[in-house]
Amino acid sequence: MIMKLNINDRAALAIKNNTKRVEIRANKQNSDNDYSTLKENDIIEFTSNNIGKFYAKVKEVNHYSSLEELFTMEGTKYTTSSTNDKEEAIKNVNKLDGYEEAIQKNGVYAIHIQYLYSENTVWDELYEKANAVRNPRDVSGLIRAGQVGAAILTKNHNIYTGVCIDTASTLGMCGERNAIANMITNGENEIIKLVCVDSKGKAGSPCGACREYLMQLDKNSKNIEILKNEQTKEIVRLEELIPDWWAYDRV
């Protein structure tokens, strides 16, 4: 499930910076959202004025009868972006339109979230994740890994990474296929964006084998966007890299 919520800029920035990891929400009368329906791994699509649209994954949802109980159990470090004082935090939440009455009637929810990515900076974030996993090293006398890193963004808003593994007897795999294996292990198969960072730290296109592998994943794989240049944000669709593909009618 994806729940769409508006959020102020200060809280949005705190979520993006990982200094706010719990969103406090109450079920107000005539609201379109029922926070009791949120479950682990659901997605929240936040919208703020400055950051725009960004996504977070629900990790845990706790219900409390009052703000006093919530802040006693959850603390203030990751629950509020404005203060570390519990009493002040309670006052600030009660100032929100309709919240004090709603909490008295229905209680309040502490929604633990994990920031995923922002639509405005998604290419930078994917590049950073792909580059971060690069760590060239010898695994053994026959295996070397980590020269190339890859990050993929799925239709379900998850990001998976992988590194290249070079072996004797051609038993290794590219970073893209390693990331794809991670994705498939987690039950997904539809990619919407991909970034591959080479041994020099530059974004580049996948090799021919990876292009074929990507195309076989899903009927929509031809629309996968691939970053060609991390500076200019030039992108290319997979279909442009592997035109007249042989098996469109079989995926």
LUMBATOR-137026 format. One line per 4 residues: their letters; for each residue x, y, z of N, C-alpha, C. Coordinates in steps of 0.02 Angstrom, whole numbers, plus 50000, padded with zeros to 5 digits. Layout:
A = X/Y/Z/X/Y/Z/X/Y/Z | ...
END
This chain:
MIMK = 50042/49940/50000/50000/50000/50000/50043/50063/50000 | 50021/50113/49964/50054/50178/49964/50007/50230/49993 | 50028/50264/50046/49988/50317/50076/50021/50384/50060 | 49981/50432/50037/50006/50497/50018/49993/50548/50073
LNIN = 50047/50581/50095/50041/50629/50150/50079/50694/50133 | 50051/50750/50154/50087/50814/50151/50127/50822/50215 | 50183/50859/50210/50227/50868/50268/50262/50935/50261 | 50277/50967/50318/50311/51032/50315/50384/51023/50297
DRAA = 50415/51076/50274/50484/51071/50248/50535/51052/50301 | 50527/51076/50362/50575/51060/50415/50574/50986/50430 | 50515/50957/50437/50509/50886/50451/50534/50845/50391 | 50518/50868/50331/50540/50832/50271/50616/50829/50267
LAIK = 50649/50885/50281/50722/50886/50279/50751/50841/50334 | 50719/50840/50392/50743/50798/50447/50737/50724/50429 | 50683/50705/50394/50675/50635/50372/50729/50618/50321 | 50742/50664/50274/50793/50651/50223/50862/50646/50254
NNTK = 50875/50684/50306/50940/50683/50339/50946/50629/50392 | 50892/50590/50400/50890/50534/50447/50893/50556/50519 | 50874/50618/50533/50870/50641/50603/50798/50637/50629 | 50751/50622/50586/50682/50608/50605/50663/50541/50575
RVEI = 50649/50493/50618/50635/50425/50595/50566/50401/50617 | 50529/50444/50651/50462/50426/50674/50415/50484/50656 | 50363/50468/50620/50312/50518/50602/50252/50510/50648 | 50230/50565/50679/50174/50563/50726/50110/50585/50689
RANK = 50060/50542/50690/49998/50557/50655/49938/50534/50696 | 49882/50571/50689/49820/50555/50723/49764/50551/50672 | 49717/50506/50684/49659/50499/50639/49608/50553/50654 | 49608/50605/50612/49561/50660/50621/49495/50645/50586
QNSD = 49443/50676/50610/49377/50667/50580/49378/50691/50508 | 49347/50653/50464/49341/50669/50392/49408/50666/50355 | 49459/50635/50386/49523/50627/50352/49519/50570/50302 | 49557/50576/50248/49558/50524/50197/49603/50465/50217
NDYS = 49645/50476/50268/49693/50425/50288/49676/50394/50355 | 49682/50328/50359/49674/50292/50421/49741/50259/50437 | 49776/50287/50486/49844/50264/50501/49846/50195/50533 | 49789/50171/50556/49787/50104/50584/49796/50051/50530
TLKE = 49787/50070/50467/49793/50022/50411/49865/50013/50389 | 49910/50057/50411/49980/50052/50390/50013/49990/50420 | 50052/49956/50377/50087/49897/50399/50161/49900/50379 | 50200/49857/50408/50271/49853/50392/50281/49844/50316
NDII = 50328/49882/50288/50346/49881/50217/50298/49919/50172 | 50244/49948/50200/50204/49995/50160/50246/50056/50143 | 50225/50092/50092/50262/50151/50070/50222/50214/50085 | 50256/50265/50110/50225/50331/50117/50256/50378/50066
EFTS = 50213/50410/50027/50234/50460/49978/50222/50528/50009 | 50276/50559/50032/50272/50625/50063/50279/50679/50009 | 50246/50735/50020/50254/50794/49977/50266/50855/50020 | 50320/50891/50007/50335/50954/50042/50348/51008/49990
NNIG = 50348/51071/50011/50358/51126/49964/50427/51126/49933 | 50479/51121/49975/50548/51128/49951/50577/51063/49924 | 50567/51008/49959/50596/50944/49938/50555/50912/49883 | 50491/50928/49881/50447/50898/49831/50424/50829/49855
KFYA = 50419/50782/49809/50393/50716/49824/50451/50669/49843 | 50443/50635/49900/50493/50586/49920/50459/50527/49954 | 50497/50472/49960/50466/50410/49982/50501/50382/50043 | 50461/50350/50086/50488/50318/50146/50451/50252/50156
KVKE = 50486/50203/50185/50457/50138/50198/50437/50133/50271 | 50379/50105/50284/50355/50094/50352/50392/50034/50382 | 50423/50046/50439/50459/49992/50474/50419/49964/50533 | 50379/50006/50564/50341/49986/50624/50289/50039/50638
VNHY = 50231/50019/50663/50178/50067/50682/50156/50051/50753 | 50161/50100/50797/50140/50092/50867/50084/50141/50883 | 50033/50116/50918/49976/50158/50937/49979/50173/51012 | 49967/50236/51030/49968/50257/51100/49904/50294/51116
SSLE = 49886/50292/51179/49824/50326/51200/49833/50401/51207 | 49896/50423/51215/49908/50495/51224/49978/50513/51200 | 49991/50577/51191/50057/50601/51173/50107/50589/51230 | 50083/50596/51291/50126/50583/51350/50153/50512/51347
ELFT = 50109/50465/51332/50131/50395/51327/50178/50385/51267 | 50161/50417/51211/50203/50409/51151/50274/50433/51164 | 50281/50494/51189/50348/50522/51199/50386/50487/51256 | 50349/50460/51304/50382/50421/51357/50412/50358/51329
MEGT = 50376/50325/51283/50399/50262/51255/50447/50273/51196 | 50435/50323/51155/50474/50333/51094/50531/50384/51103 | 50527/50427/51154/50576/50480/51161/50564/50535/51112 | 50609/50584/51111/50602/50641/51065/50657/50646/51013
KYTT = 50709/50606/51020/50768/50613/50976/50751/50606/50903 | 50710/50556/50885/50694/50543/50816/50620/50554/50799 | 50582/50580/50847/50510/50588/50837/50490/50659/50818 | 50532/50708/50834/50514/50777/50820/50575/50814/50791
SSTN = 50562/50857/50744/50616/50895/50713/50625/50964/50743 | 50584/50981/50795/50585/51049/50821/50613/51056/50892 | 50610/51002/50932/50631/51008/51002/50648/50940/51031 | 50690/50940/51082/50705/50878/51119/50671/50878/51187
DKEE = 50630/50929/51200/50594/50934/51263/50526/50902/51256 | 50510/50853/51299/50448/50815/51292/50386/50859/51299 | 50385/50902/51349/50326/50944/51360/50315/50992/51302 | 50369/51019/51277/50363/51065/51220/50340/51026/51158
AIKN = 50365/50965/51149/50344/50924/51093/50269/50910/51096 | 50244/50895/51155/50172/50882/51164/50132/50944/51144 | 50154/51002/51166/50119/51065/51150/50120/51077/51074 | 50177/51065/51043/50183/51077/50971/50136/51032/50931
VNKL = 50131/50969/50950/50086/50923/50914/50014/50943/50924 | 49996/50962/50985/49926/50981/51000/49906/51045/50964 | 49955/51085/50942/49939/51146/50905/49916/51131/50834 | 49932/51071/50809/49913/51054/50741/49837/51050/50735
DGYE = 49812/51071/50679/49740/51076/50668/49704/51010/50681 | 49661/51010/50732/49620/50952/50747/49653/50896/50784 | 49717/50903/50799/49754/50847/50829/49735/50833/50902 | 49729/50886/50942/49715/50875/51013/49650/50837/51023
EAIQ = 49598/50857/50987/49534/50824/50992/49538/50753/50966 | 49572/50744/50909/49578/50677/50878/49615/50629/50923 | 49669/50653/50956/49709/50610/50999/49669/50590/51062 | 49632/50637/51089/49590/50621/51147/49538/50568/51131
KNGV = 49515/50569/51069/49463/50522/51049/49490/50456/51022 | 49543/50460/50981/49567/50400/50945/49638/50380/50962 | 49673/50418/51004/49742/50403/51017/49787/50429/50962 | 49850/50408/50961/49899/50435/50914/49946/50380/50892
YAIH = 49973/50388/50831/50015/50337/50801/50087/50362/50794 | 50134/50319/50812/50205/50332/50800/50226/50286/50742 | 50236/50316/50684/50251/50277/50624/50326/50279/50611 | 50359/50224/50623/50431/50219/50611/50443/50212/50536
IQYL = 50486/50254/50508/50496/50255/50436/50570/50252/50419 | 50584/50229/50358/50651/50230/50330/50650/50269/50265 | 50688/50323/50263/50691/50364/50202/50718/50322/50144 | 50686/50328/50086/50708/50291/50026/50743/50337/49976
YSEN = 50705/50384/49948/50735/50430/49899/50686/50486/49884 | 50713/50539/49854/50673/50596/49832/50671/50597/49755 | 50614/50612/49727/50609/50615/49654/50655/50668/49625 | 50666/50723/49662/50707/50777/49636/50782/50760/49635
TVWD = 50803/50713/49677/50875/50698/49682/50889/50624/49673 | 50843/50588/49642/50849/50515/49638/50912/50492/49602 | 50932/50528/49548/50992/50506/49512/51055/50516/49554 | 51058/50570/49591/51115/50581/49636/51117/50528/49691
ELYE = 51059/50511/49717/51056/50462/49771/51073/50392/49747 | 51050/50374/49687/51068/50309/49659/51143/50305/49644 | 51170/50360/49617/51241/50362/49603/51281/50353/49668 | 51261/50389/49720/51297/50385/49784/51295/50314/49812
KANA = 51238/50281/49806/51232/50213/49832/51274/50164/49791 | 51274/50172/49726/51315/50129/49683/51389/50139/49696 | 51408/50202/49704/51479/50218/49716/51501/50195/49786 | 51455/50198/49834/51472/50181/49903/51489/50107/49912
VRNP = 51459/50064/49871/51473/49992/49880/51536/49970/49843 | 51564/50014/49802/51627/49997/49768/51683/49990/49820 | 51719/49936/49817/51773/49924/49864/51819/49871/49835 | 51860/49889/49786/51902/49840/49751/51944/49799/49800
RDVS = 51940/49734/49795/51976/49690/49841/51983/49620/49811 | 52034/49585/49834/52043/49515/49816/52007/49472/49867 | 51958/49434/49843/51922/49388/49886/51964/49325/49898 | 51998/49304/49845/52045/49248/49849/52095/49256/49792
GLIR = 52136/49206/49782/52183/49209/49727/52150/49205/49659 | 52087/49186/49657/52051/49178/49594/51992/49225/49586 | 51974/49261/49640/51916/49305/49637/51934/49375/49659 | 51914/49423/49618/51921/49494/49635/51853/49526/49629
AGQV = 51836/49571/49675/51769/49600/49676/51771/49674/49694 | 51717/49709/49677/51706/49777/49701/51731/49833/49659 | 51759/49820/49600/51783/49875/49559/51725/49917/49532 | 51668/49885/49519/51609/49919/49491/51551/49909/49539
GAAI = 51511/49963/49547/51452/49959/49589/51390/49977/49549 | 51333/49949/49568/51270/49964/49534/51215/49974/49585 | 51167/50016/49567/51107/50027/49608/51046/50028/49563 | 50994/49993/49583/50932/49991/49543/50874/50014/49586
LTKN = 50828/50050/49555/50767/50073/49588/50709/50034/49558 | 50669/50002/49600/50614/49961/49576/50548/49999/49574 | 50500/49968/49542/50432/49997/49538/50403/50006/49607 | 50423/49963/49655/50397/49966/49724/50436/50015/49768
HNIY = 50479/50057/49737/50516/50110/49771/50575/50085/49813 | 50595/50023/49804/50653/49997/49840/50716/50005/49799 | 50773/50011/49833/50837/50017/49801/50880/49958/49821 | 50910/49925/49771/50955/49869/49783/51022/49883/49751
TGVC = 51075/49861/49782/51143/49873/49757/51180/49807/49747 | 51234/49812/49709/51277/49753/49698/51344/49775/49670 | 51394/49732/49676/51460/49746/49648/51478/49690/49600 | 51526/49706/49556/51549/49656/49509/51593/49604/49546
IDTA = 51591/49543/49522/51632/49489/49549/51667/49456/49490 | 51732/49463/49486/51771/49435/49431/51807/49372/49455 | 51797/49317/49418/51825/49253/49438/51860/49218/49381 | 51899/49167/49397/51926/49122/49346/51868/49081/49317
STLG = 51876/49057/49257/51827/49014/49223/51761/49050/49210 | 51762/49117/49208/51704/49159/49192/51643/49142/49235 | 51654/49133/49300/51599/49116/49344/51572/49177/49381 | 51599/49236/49369/51579/49295/49405/51517/49328/49376
MCGE = 51504/49389/49398/51447/49427/49373/51461/49502/49378 | 51425/49540/49337/51430/49613/49339/51392/49640/49400 | 51406/49702/49417/51372/49733/49473/51297/49738/49463 | 51276/49751/49400/51205/49756/49385/51169/49690/49400
RNAI = 51200/49634/49379/51168/49569/49390/51170/49550/49463 | 51220/49572/49499/51222/49559/49571/51166/49597/49606 | 51154/49660/49586/51098/49699/49614/51031/49668/49596 | 51026/49643/49534/50964/49611/49512/50951/49547/49553
ANMI = 51004/49509/49567/50996/49449/49608/50970/49467/49677 | 50995/49523/49704/50972/49547/49769/50898/49565/49765 | 50878/49598/49711/50808/49617/49701/50763/49556/49696 | 50783/49507/49655/50742/49447/49645/50737/49408/49711
TNGE = 50791/49406/49749/50789/49372/49814/50736/49403/49859 | 50724/49469/49850/50675/49505/49891/50606/49508/49858 | 50596/49468/49805/50530/49459/49777/50508/49508/49725 | 50555/49547/49697/50536/49596/49646/50569/49580/49579
NEII = 50542/49610/49526/50572/49598/49460/50566/49657/49412 | 50533/49712/49433/50524/49768/49387/50566/49828/49408 | 50614/49846/49365/50660/49901/49377/50637/49962/49338 | 50644/50022/49369/50628/50083/49332/50689/50127/49319
KLVC = 50740/50122/49362/50801/50161/49352/50862/50120/49372 | 50918/50134/49339/50980/50097/49352/51040/50144/49346 | 51087/50137/49393/51150/50173/49390/51207/50123/49400 | 51256/50126/49355/51315/50084/49362/51376/50131/49365
VDSK = 51418/50121/49415/51478/50163/49424/51540/50121/49412 | 51581/50142/49364/51639/50101/49344/51698/50110/49391 | 51753/50079/49374/51812/50079/49418/51844/50148/49425 | 51825/50195/49382/51851/50264/49386/51800/50311/49419
GKAG = 51745/50284/49443/51695/50325/49477/51648/50360/49430 | 51643/50338/49368/51600/50369/49319/51539/50325/49305 | 51482/50357/49294/51422/50320/49275/51430/50296/49204 | 51405/50236/49190/51412/50209/49123/51356/50160/49106
SPCG = 51355/50138/49044/51304/50092/49020/51321/50020/49038 | 51270/49979/49047/51283/49908/49060/51310/49873/48999 | 51346/49818/49010/51373/49779/48954/51317/49744/48917 | 51335/49712/48861/51284/49678/48820/51248/49623/48858
ACRE = 51285/49585/48897/51253/49530/48935/51203/49557/48985 | 51220/49612/49019/51175/49642/49068/51114/49672/49033 | 51123/49700/48975/51066/49727/48938/51017/49672/48922 | 51042/49615/48899/50999/49558/48885/50964/49533/48948
YLMQ = 51002/49528/49002/50975/49505/49066/50919/49551/49089 | 50930/49616/49084/50880/49666/49104/50817/49660/49062 | 50824/49650/48997/50766/49646/48954/50723/49585/48970 | 50755/49531/48992/50717/49470/49006/50678/49472/49071
LDKN = 50690/49522/49112/50659/49526/49178/50584/49538/49176 | 50561/49583/49132/50492/49605/49135/50472/49636/49068 | 50408/49635/49053/50384/49663/48990/50396/49738/48984 | 50404/49772/49042/50416/49844/49041/50490/49862/49045
SKNI = 50534/49813/49042/50606/49826/49049/50633/49874/48997 | 50602/49876/48938/50627/49921/48885/50625/49994/48908 | 50583/50009/48958/50576/50078/48981/50623/50096/49039 | 50666/50049/49060/50713/50063/49114/50757/50123/49094
EILK = 50763/50172/49139/50805/50230/49127/50874/50217/49157 | 50926/50231/49118/50995/50218/49139/51035/50283/49137 | 51070/50298/49191/51110/50359/49194/51174/50351/49154 | 51184/50396/49106/51245/50394/49065/51299/50440/49091
NEQT = 51279/50495/49123/51327/50544/49146/51303/50574/49212 | 51342/50565/49265/51320/50588/49331/51322/50664/49337 | 51359/50698/49294/51363/50771/49297/51305/50804/49260 | 51292/50782/49199/51240/50813/49158/51172/50781/49169
KEIV = 51170/50724/49204/51109/50685/49215/51078/50660/49150 | 51121/50650/49100/51097/50621/49037/51076/50549/49049 | 51017/50532/49024/50993/50463/49033/50976/50432/48965 | 50971/50366/48964/50952/50330/48904/50905/50274/48925
RLEE = 50856/50258/48884/50812/50202/48898/50844/50138/48873 | 50831/50083/48908/50862/50019/48890/50846/50000/48819 | 50786/50015/48796/50766/49998/48727/50813/50029/48675 | 50841/50088/48692/50887/50120/48646/50954/50085/48642
LIPD = 50972/50049/48696/51036/50013/48698/51032/49943/48669 | 50971/49917/48662/50962/49850/48634/50900/49850/48589 | 50904/49886/48532/50847/49892/48487/50831/49825/48453 | 50768/49820/48430/50746/49761/48393/50760/49697/48433
WWAY = 50745/49700/48497/50759/49642/48540/50718/49582/48516 | 50746/49523/48524/50720/49463/48493/50660/49431/48527 | 50644/49450/48590/50594/49410/48627/50539/49453/48659 | 50518/49507/48626/50467/49550/48656/50402/49512/48671
DRV = 50387/49462/48631/50324/49426/48639/50328/49368/48689 | 50384/49364/48726/50393/49307/48770/50401/49326/48844 | 50403/49391/48859/50409/49411/48929/50341/49430/48958
END
